[in-house]
Amino acid sequence: MLNLSDSFDLPRDAHPDISSARAWIGKLGGNPVKPQSFAASPVLAVGHFRFDGLAEEVEAPQLPFHYISVTLGGPLIIEARLGGAKVKARVLPGQSLIMAAERSNIWRWDRPTEEAHVFLHADFLERVAADAGRRRAEICDRLAFTDTRLRHTILALTEEMQRYGRISTLFFDMAADVLARRILFRHCEHDGKAGARNSTGALTARQLRRVLLLVEDRLSEDISLDDLASAAGLSRFHFVRAFKTAVGTPPHRWLVGLRIERSK
């Protein structure tokens, strides 16, 4: 079996469960597409791997992550047993697959494929759900569906990883939030009625000033979304929306623009 240890960029503060994503990819025979084919933050891991065809069923480890993929090869026929339920689908290039965390999973597919995929920690999705006023949500396992926003976010992560050899903390944070919200509101069954949403408008002048002061002091450092949200006194979920309403662009794009101007 391929030893993937040299292909993974794991931060010191990465969640200890991140190693299970490595084991899952290795069990299914993943081969890195490029020298940098895997990167991880504390709550999100992203990978880009090729897989040979699986003529016989292979049982992979259960994951503490929700798994979302974008198929770049194909078309191919995937057969699986997820949590004991048998599923089968013809998957076209650009289509996605979602498997909820803690599922037993057994796989077989008919030809080689290439996959861009992410592993989103289940605990993080629960925090986002609570922040959004949602009760506990159950992810729906899905094969062979099209979700343009999910695809663009996952491919943006793989492109960022290849372009710079790493993914900035803020970019990772933003991607994790986008993926969590998309899954929460489009790919979950909700238990009961959603709680009342805490509506947030634009950042106030005082909040924006605090964010600007933080960024001016630490522009050369790796700033996280939690850092910016804390400066504004908001949760991550509400900060992203309030910041974009006030400034007109997402935090990571705004920060990149500031750094470009500073370098000039």
Backbone torsions as a table, in degrees:
resi	resn	phi	psi	omega
1	MET	NA	144.2	-178.3
2	LEU	-62.8	134.0	173.5
3	ASN	-88.8	112.8	-173.5
4	LEU	-95.1	6.4	-170.2
5	SER	-60.6	-29.2	-178.8
6	ASP	-85.7	-3.5	-174.6
7	SER	-102.7	5.6	-173.1
8	PHE	-118.8	132.7	177.8
9	ASP	-105.0	98.0	-176.3
10	LEU	-110.2	120.7	178.8
11	PRO	-69.0	158.5	-178.7
12	ARG	-61.4	-32.9	-177.5
13	ASP	-95.9	14.4	179.0
14	ALA	-61.5	146.8	179.2
15	HIS	-59.4	137.3	-177.5
16	PRO	-59.3	-21.8	179.5
17	ASP	-74.3	-11.0	-178.4
18	ILE	-55.2	-33.3	-179.0
19	SER	-61.7	-24.5	179.0
20	SER	-68.9	-28.0	175.0
21	ALA	-66.5	-40.0	175.8
22	ARG	-59.9	-45.1	-178.7
23	ALA	-64.0	-37.6	-179.1
24	TRP	-64.3	-47.3	178.9
25	ILE	-62.4	-43.5	-179.5
26	GLY	-63.8	-39.1	-179.1
27	LYS	-61.9	-34.5	-179.0
28	LEU	-90.8	4.9	173.2
29	GLY	81.5	29.3	-178.8
30	GLY	-66.7	136.4	176.1
31	ASN	-118.3	128.0	-178.5
32	PRO	-57.0	136.1	178.1
33	VAL	-75.8	-39.0	-179.5
34	LYS	-135.7	168.0	-178.6
35	PRO	-53.0	-36.7	177.3
36	GLN	-106.7	96.1	-175.2
37	SER	-118.2	2.6	180.0
38	PHE	-151.8	136.8	174.8
39	ALA	-147.1	157.0	-175.2
40	ALA	-147.2	147.5	168.7
41	SER	-113.2	-178.5	179.0
42	PRO	-59.6	-26.3	-174.9
43	VAL	-122.5	-6.6	-173.6
44	LEU	-142.0	135.1	173.3
45	ALA	-122.8	147.0	179.5
46	VAL	-129.8	141.3	-180.0
47	GLY	-140.1	159.5	177.1
48	HIS	-142.4	104.3	-169.9
49	PHE	-137.8	153.7	169.7
50	ARG	-100.6	147.0	178.8
51	PHE	-131.3	135.0	172.4
52	ASP	-70.0	165.0	174.7
53	GLY	-63.7	148.1	177.7
54	LEU	-113.5	96.5	-179.1
55	ALA	-72.8	-31.3	178.9
56	GLU	-110.9	153.4	179.7
57	GLU	-63.8	139.4	175.9
58	VAL	-127.2	128.1	177.4
59	GLU	-92.5	123.4	-179.6
60	ALA	-101.9	159.1	-178.5
61	PRO	-65.7	151.1	171.4
62	GLN	-67.7	149.0	-174.7
63	LEU	-117.8	144.6	170.7
64	PRO	-83.3	10.4	-178.0
65	PHE	-115.1	152.1	164.1
66	HIS	-82.9	130.2	-175.1
67	TYR	-103.9	128.3	178.3
68	ILE	-131.3	129.6	-178.0
69	SER	-126.4	159.0	169.0
70	VAL	-123.8	122.1	-179.9
71	THR	-80.3	125.4	179.0
72	LEU	-107.0	-14.6	175.0
73	GLY	-98.0	-152.4	175.2
74	GLY	88.8	-174.6	5.8
75	PRO	-68.8	154.7	178.4
76	LEU	-147.3	160.2	176.7
77	ILE	-101.1	123.0	177.8
78	ILE	-109.0	130.6	171.6
79	GLU	-119.5	137.5	-177.7
80	ALA	-150.3	159.5	168.8
81	ARG	-122.2	108.0	-175.9
82	LEU	-110.4	113.0	-176.0
83	GLY	61.0	27.2	179.6
84	GLY	92.2	-15.7	-179.2
85	ALA	-86.6	130.3	179.1
86	LYS	-82.6	132.6	177.9
87	VAL	-135.7	151.3	179.4
88	LYS	-151.3	139.1	-179.1
89	ALA	-158.0	153.4	170.1
90	ARG	-93.6	118.7	-174.0
91	VAL	-106.0	126.9	-179.4
92	LEU	-97.3	156.2	175.5
93	PRO	-55.4	133.9	-179.2
94	GLY	93.5	-12.4	178.2
95	GLN	-84.8	163.4	-173.6
96	SER	-120.7	167.5	177.3
97	LEU	-139.2	139.9	174.7
98	ILE	-126.5	132.2	171.6
99	MET	-127.4	127.0	-179.1
100	ALA	-69.7	157.4	179.0
101	ALA	-63.6	155.5	174.7
102	GLU	62.9	25.9	174.8
103	ARG	-91.8	135.8	164.0
104	SER	-66.3	140.9	-174.8
105	ASN	-146.5	125.8	179.6
106	ILE	-125.6	132.2	-168.6
107	TRP	-126.9	152.5	167.6
108	ARG	-155.9	138.2	173.4
109	TRP	-143.0	160.3	-163.3
110	ASP	-93.1	-8.1	-178.1
111	ARG	-158.7	165.0	178.7
112	PRO	-60.1	152.4	179.4
113	THR	-148.0	165.0	175.7
114	GLU	-125.2	132.6	-173.5
115	GLU	-131.4	135.4	164.7
116	ALA	-102.5	129.7	-174.2
117	HIS	-148.4	158.8	177.3
118	VAL	-129.4	154.5	176.4
119	PHE	-122.4	109.5	-177.2
120	LEU	-103.7	121.7	-174.1
121	HIS	-64.4	134.9	-175.9
122	ALA	-60.5	-37.4	-179.8
123	ASP	-62.2	-36.0	-179.6
124	PHE	-66.9	-42.5	178.5
125	LEU	-61.5	-37.9	178.2
126	GLU	-64.1	-38.3	178.2
127	ARG	-65.6	-41.7	178.4
128	VAL	-64.4	-40.8	178.9
129	ALA	-61.1	-44.8	179.4
130	ALA	-64.5	-39.7	-179.7
131	ASP	-65.8	-31.9	-179.3
132	ALA	-86.8	2.8	179.5
133	GLY	78.7	22.0	179.1
134	ARG	-99.9	145.3	171.1
135	ARG	-76.4	175.3	-179.5
136	ARG	-51.7	131.6	-176.9
137	ALA	-116.9	142.5	178.3
138	GLU	-105.5	123.9	179.0
139	ILE	-71.4	140.5	175.3
140	CYS	-91.5	119.2	173.4
141	ASP	-63.4	132.0	-177.5
142	ARG	-141.0	140.1	174.3
143	LEU	-118.9	144.0	169.4
144	ALA	57.3	59.6	174.5
145	PHE	-127.6	162.4	-179.0
146	THR	-112.3	123.7	174.7
147	ASP	-137.7	101.6	-172.8
148	THR	-60.5	-40.5	-177.4
149	ARG	-67.2	-43.0	176.2
150	LEU	-59.8	-45.6	-178.2
151	ARG	-61.2	-46.6	-178.5
152	HIS	-62.9	-39.2	-179.0
153	THR	-67.1	-44.8	-180.0
154	ILE	-65.1	-43.9	-179.9
155	LEU	-68.1	-32.9	176.5
156	ALA	-63.7	-37.5	177.2
157	LEU	-64.5	-45.1	-179.4
158	THR	-66.5	-36.0	178.1
159	GLU	-68.0	-41.2	178.3
160	GLU	-62.2	-41.1	-179.7
161	MET	-62.9	-39.6	-179.6
162	GLN	-76.1	-36.6	-174.8
163	ARG	-68.4	-42.3	-173.3
164	TYR	-112.8	-2.8	-179.3
165	GLY	78.2	-3.4	178.3
166	ARG	-161.3	172.6	176.8
167	ILE	-122.3	127.7	-177.7
168	SER	-64.3	155.3	179.8
169	THR	-58.2	-44.2	-178.0
170	LEU	-65.9	-40.5	178.3
171	PHE	-63.0	-44.2	177.4
172	PHE	-60.2	-46.4	-179.1
173	ASP	-60.0	-45.6	-180.0
174	MET	-62.3	-44.2	-179.3
175	ALA	-63.1	-42.4	179.0
176	ALA	-60.5	-41.6	178.9
177	ASP	-66.9	-43.2	179.2
178	VAL	-61.3	-46.9	-179.7
179	LEU	-63.4	-44.1	-178.4
180	ALA	-63.1	-44.4	-179.6
181	ARG	-65.9	-40.2	-179.6
182	ARG	-63.6	-45.0	179.4
183	ILE	-65.7	-42.5	-177.8
184	LEU	-59.8	-44.9	-173.4
185	PHE	-94.1	-13.9	-177.3
186	ARG	-119.7	-19.6	-172.7
187	HIS	-132.0	28.9	179.5
188	CYS	-128.6	150.8	167.7
189	GLU	-98.9	128.5	-174.4
190	HIS	-100.1	136.1	-179.3
191	ASP	-85.2	99.7	-179.4
192	GLY	83.5	-175.0	-179.0
193	LYS	-75.9	146.8	177.3
194	ALA	-68.6	147.5	175.9
195	GLY	-70.8	168.4	-179.6
196	ALA	-67.2	134.2	179.9
197	ARG	-78.1	142.7	175.3
198	ASN	-89.7	98.1	-175.3
199	SER	-73.0	137.3	-179.8
200	THR	-130.2	128.7	176.7
201	GLY	-87.8	-149.0	179.6
202	ALA	-73.4	157.8	172.1
203	LEU	-58.6	142.6	174.1
204	THR	-75.0	167.7	178.9
205	ALA	-60.6	-38.6	179.9
206	ARG	-66.7	-44.1	178.8
207	GLN	-61.7	-44.8	-179.6
208	LEU	-63.5	-38.4	179.0
209	ARG	-63.2	-40.1	177.5
210	ARG	-63.6	-40.6	178.0
211	VAL	-64.2	-43.5	-179.6
212	LEU	-63.1	-41.0	178.9
213	LEU	-63.2	-40.8	178.1
214	LEU	-61.9	-45.7	-176.8
215	VAL	-67.1	-40.1	178.3
216	GLU	-60.6	-37.4	-179.6
217	ASP	-74.2	-27.6	-170.5
218	ARG	-128.4	26.2	-173.9
219	LEU	-59.3	-32.2	-178.7
220	SER	-83.6	-4.3	-178.4
221	GLU	-97.9	171.7	178.4
222	ASP	-86.9	96.9	-175.4
223	ILE	-88.8	135.1	-179.9
224	SER	-98.0	165.0	176.3
225	LEU	-65.7	-34.1	176.6
226	ASP	-62.0	-37.1	178.3
227	ASP	-61.1	-47.2	-177.8
228	LEU	-67.5	-43.9	-179.2
229	ALA	-63.5	-39.6	179.5
230	SER	-63.5	-38.8	178.6
231	ALA	-62.7	-33.1	179.8
232	ALA	-86.8	-9.0	-179.0
233	GLY	74.3	29.6	-179.2
234	LEU	-125.8	164.5	171.1
235	SER	-75.2	162.5	177.3
236	ARG	-55.1	-46.1	-174.5
237	PHE	-58.6	-47.0	-176.5
238	HIS	-80.6	-28.0	179.8
239	PHE	-63.1	-45.5	-177.2
240	VAL	-56.6	-45.7	-178.1
241	ARG	-69.6	-42.3	-178.4
242	ALA	-67.3	-37.3	179.6
243	PHE	-66.4	-46.9	-179.2
244	LYS	-63.0	-36.8	177.5
245	THR	-64.3	-39.3	-177.1
246	ALA	-77.4	-41.4	-171.0
247	VAL	-100.9	-27.1	178.9
248	GLY	93.6	2.8	-179.9
249	THR	-149.6	151.9	178.8
250	PRO	-64.0	155.2	-176.2
251	PRO	-56.0	-41.4	-175.1
252	HIS	-68.7	-36.3	177.7
253	ARG	-68.1	-39.9	178.9
254	TRP	-62.6	-42.6	-178.5
255	LEU	-67.5	-40.0	176.5
256	VAL	-60.2	-42.3	179.0
257	GLY	-61.5	-41.6	177.5
258	LEU	-61.4	-42.0	-178.5
259	ARG	-68.2	-34.7	176.4
260	ILE	-65.0	-44.7	179.3
261	GLU	-63.5	-40.4	179.6
262	ARG	-63.6	-41.3	-179.1
263	SER	-65.8	-29.8	177.9
264	LYS	-69.5	NA	NA
